[in-house]
Amino acid sequence: MELKFARTDIEAKPKKAELEKMEQTVEKEGSVIFYFDKDNSHKDLLELQDYFEAKGQSFYMSEVKFGLADNDYMYQVHIIK
């Protein structure tokens, strides 16, 4: 599973998300919201959901529109320990 964080600039390439670092952040913070790029496959995001739910954590995912075009969106993932 290769996930990419949401772009911070329309011209920039999305940065890769590392599962270990995400897991450490969730452990440290307890509740974290991550934003993922639209280039991620829905299948990979569902695998991420299965991973965190198997650890007994809550996982909420939604699409966030930020423009008028159909392809102006990102995925918002909220993980709660």
C-alpha positions as CSV (number, residue, x, y, z in Angstrom):
1,M,0.0,0.0,0.0
2,E,1.5,3.3,-1.1
3,L,-0.3,6.3,0.2
4,K,0.3,10.0,-0.6
5,F,-0.5,13.0,1.6
6,A,-2.6,15.8,0.1
7,R,-0.6,18.4,-1.9
8,T,0.0,21.7,-0.3
9,D,0.5,23.3,-3.7
10,I,-1.3,22.6,-6.9
11,E,2.0,22.3,-8.8
12,A,3.8,20.2,-6.2
13,K,3.9,16.4,-6.1
14,P,2.3,14.7,-3.2
15,K,4.6,13.4,-0.4
16,K,4.5,9.7,0.4
17,A,2.9,8.7,3.7
18,E,4.8,6.2,5.9
19,L,2.7,3.9,7.9
20,E,5.1,3.7,10.8
21,K,5.2,7.5,11.3
22,M,1.4,7.7,11.0
23,E,1.1,5.0,13.7
24,Q,3.5,6.8,16.0
25,T,1.6,10.0,15.6
26,V,-1.7,8.3,16.5
27,E,-0.1,6.7,19.5
28,K,1.4,10.1,20.7
29,E,-1.7,12.3,19.9
30,G,-4.5,9.9,20.5
31,S,-6.7,11.5,17.8
32,V,-5.3,12.6,14.4
33,I,-6.7,13.8,11.1
34,F,-4.7,13.1,8.0
35,Y,-5.4,14.4,4.5
36,F,-4.6,12.2,1.6
37,D,-4.3,13.1,-2.1
38,K,-6.9,12.2,-4.7
39,D,-4.4,10.0,-6.5
40,N,-4.6,7.4,-3.8
41,S,-6.7,4.4,-4.7
42,H,-9.8,3.8,-2.6
43,K,-8.6,0.2,-2.1
44,D,-5.4,1.4,-0.4
45,L,-7.4,3.6,1.9
46,L,-9.6,0.7,2.8
47,E,-6.5,-1.4,3.6
48,L,-5.4,1.5,5.9
49,Q,-8.8,1.4,7.6
50,D,-8.5,-2.4,8.1
51,Y,-5.0,-2.0,9.5
52,F,-6.0,0.6,12.2
53,E,-9.3,-1.1,13.0
54,A,-7.5,-4.4,13.6
55,K,-5.5,-2.5,16.3
56,G,-8.8,-1.5,17.9
57,Q,-8.8,2.1,16.8
58,S,-11.6,4.0,15.2
59,F,-11.3,5.1,11.6
60,Y,-13.4,7.7,9.8
61,M,-12.9,8.6,6.1
62,S,-14.6,11.1,3.9
63,E,-14.0,13.1,0.7
64,V,-13.5,16.8,1.1
65,K,-14.2,19.0,-1.9
66,F,-12.2,22.2,-2.1
67,G,-13.1,23.6,-5.5
68,L,-15.9,23.6,-8.1
69,A,-14.4,20.9,-10.4
70,D,-15.3,17.3,-9.9
71,N,-11.6,16.4,-9.4
72,D,-10.9,19.0,-6.7
73,Y,-11.1,16.8,-3.7
74,M,-9.0,15.0,-1.1
75,Y,-9.6,12.3,1.4
76,Q,-9.9,13.2,5.1
77,V,-9.1,10.4,7.5
78,H,-9.7,10.7,11.2
79,I,-8.1,8.0,13.4
80,I,-8.9,7.8,17.1
81,K,-7.0,5.6,19.5
